[in-house]
C-alpha cells in the first residue's frame, strides 16, 4: 500500500517559498504553493515564509486571504519563519501591526538591525527538539530577523540564540525567527510535519 505524503502548503506571495517547498520535500512531505483560498483548503498544514510582514499583509488583503488564513490558523498547523513568525504572534512591536495571534508571543520586527547585521549562527537546540528531531547543532540563518521578546506560559522554547528564543511551538503551531529553509538540514521542517 503506497505511503501518503502530507500535503503542506507554502504561502507563495513573497519570500523564498521555493526553498521552503524543497525543504518540505526533503523532510518527506508534498509541497503545494498557495496563492488562493481554494489552494489553502487543499493542504493539511501551511508554511508562512520570510519576507516583509507589512507587504505580506497587503498582499493577503489584495488576494482576499486574510479571513481564509485566519480560519486555517484556527484549525490546522502553521509554521512561520521570520516574517511568518511576526504574522503568527499575538503582539507585534516596532511598529505594532495586525497579526493572527496563533502563538502567545511578543515579537519585535527587525530587532537584530539592518540587512548588514544579518548573520549565520550555529545554535544548540534544547533537549525537547533533540529528542523529537535529532541531535546536533542547527545552522541558523538570520536575515533582518525579528526577536521574540516574550513567550506565554503555553509556549515551548525549542532553541535559543544569545538568550533569545528563536524556535518555539505552541500546540499545533511553530515559529522560527531564522530561515531553516536556507540550509540542507531538514530537521526543523520534519518536526513541523510531525504536527500534521
C-alpha positions, 0 to 999 in steps of 0.5 A: 500500500503506497505511503501518503505524503502530507500535503503542506502548503507554502504561502507563495506571495513573497519570500523564498517559498521555493526553498521552503517547498524543497525543504518540505520535500526533503523532510518527506512531505508534498509541497503545494504553493498557495496563492488562493483560498481554494489552494489553502483548503487543499493542504493539511498544514501551511508554511508562512515564509520570510519576507516583509510582514507589512507587504505580506499583509497587503498582499493577503488583503489584495488576494482576499486571504486574510479571513481564509488564513485566519480560519486555517490558523484556527484549525490546522498547523502553521509554521512561520519563519521570520516574517511568518513568525511576526504574522503568527504572534499575538503582539507585534512591536516596532511598529505594532501591526495586525497579526493572527495571534496563533502563538502567545508571543511578543515579537519585535520586527527587525530587532537584530538591525539592518540587512548588514547585521544579518548573520549565520549562527550555529545554535544548540537546540534544547533537549525537547527538539533533540529528542523529537528531531535529532541531535546536533547543532542547527545552522541558523540563518538570520536575515533582518530577523525579528526577536521574540521578546516574550513567550506565554506560559503555553509556549515551548522554547525549542532553541535559543540564540544569545538568550533569545528564543528563536524556535518555539511551538505552541500546540499545533503551531511553530515559529522560527525567527531564522530561515531553516529553509536556507540550509540542507538540514531538514530537521526543523521542517520534519518536526513541523510535519510531525504536527500534521 
